[in-house]
Amino acid sequence: MVLRDYINATTGFEELSRVFDKSSKSLMRMFGPKGNPQASNLFAVIHYLQEQEGIHREVTARQVASGGGGVTAFNWQFFRAF
């Protein structure tokens, strides 16, 4: 839901609908509470939003110890492109 709110507050679903040649209602469902976007659609939209905002997303994975063995943790960082 956070991504849907962000889209509403910035680009808007009508703009995304033109960019990705998908209906705005389909995109709203995709990013709604019961939405389940394909990874390719999700990453394409995130990439577009990053370009519009001038930011770069970096994700790194690392192993952390836990009682039952190793667990993978992901760190998300956003950088403003200058």
Contacts in CASP RR format, 6 or more apart in sequence:
PFRMAT RR
TARGET T0000
AUTHOR 0000-0000-0000
METHOD contacts of the structure
MODEL  1
MVLRDYINATTGFEELSRVFDKSSKSLMRMFGPKGNPQASNLFAVIHYLQ
EQEGIHREVTARQVASGGGGVTAFNWQFFRAF
1 31 0 8 1.000
1 32 0 8 1.000
1 33 0 8 1.000
3 31 0 8 1.000
3 45 0 8 1.000
3 46 0 8 1.000
4 28 0 8 1.000
4 31 0 8 1.000
4 32 0 8 1.000
6 49 0 8 1.000
7 13 0 8 1.000
7 16 0 8 1.000
7 27 0 8 1.000
7 31 0 8 1.000
7 45 0 8 1.000
7 49 0 8 1.000
10 49 0 8 1.000
10 52 0 8 1.000
10 53 0 8 1.000
11 48 0 8 1.000
11 49 0 8 1.000
11 52 0 8 1.000
13 24 0 8 1.000
13 27 0 8 1.000
13 28 0 8 1.000
14 24 0 8 1.000
16 22 0 8 1.000
16 24 0 8 1.000
16 27 0 8 1.000
16 45 0 8 1.000
16 48 0 8 1.000
17 23 0 8 1.000
17 24 0 8 1.000
17 27 0 8 1.000
19 48 0 8 1.000
20 27 0 8 1.000
20 41 0 8 1.000
20 44 0 8 1.000
20 45 0 8 1.000
20 48 0 8 1.000
27 45 0 8 1.000
29 35 0 8 1.000
30 36 0 8 1.000
30 37 0 8 1.000
30 41 0 8 1.000
31 37 0 8 1.000
31 45 0 8 1.000
37 45 0 8 1.000
46 57 0 8 1.000
50 56 0 8 1.000
50 57 0 8 1.000
54 80 0 8 1.000
54 81 0 8 1.000
55 78 0 8 1.000
55 79 0 8 1.000
55 80 0 8 1.000
55 81 0 8 1.000
56 78 0 8 1.000
56 79 0 8 1.000
56 80 0 8 1.000
56 81 0 8 1.000
57 76 0 8 1.000
57 77 0 8 1.000
57 78 0 8 1.000
57 79 0 8 1.000
58 76 0 8 1.000
58 77 0 8 1.000
58 78 0 8 1.000
58 79 0 8 1.000
59 74 0 8 1.000
59 75 0 8 1.000
59 76 0 8 1.000
59 77 0 8 1.000
60 74 0 8 1.000
60 75 0 8 1.000
60 77 0 8 1.000
61 72 0 8 1.000
61 73 0 8 1.000
61 74 0 8 1.000
61 75 0 8 1.000
62 72 0 8 1.000
62 73 0 8 1.000
62 75 0 8 1.000
63 70 0 8 1.000
63 71 0 8 1.000
63 72 0 8 1.000
63 73 0 8 1.000
64 70 0 8 1.000
64 71 0 8 1.000
64 72 0 8 1.000
64 73 0 8 1.000
65 71 0 8 1.000
END
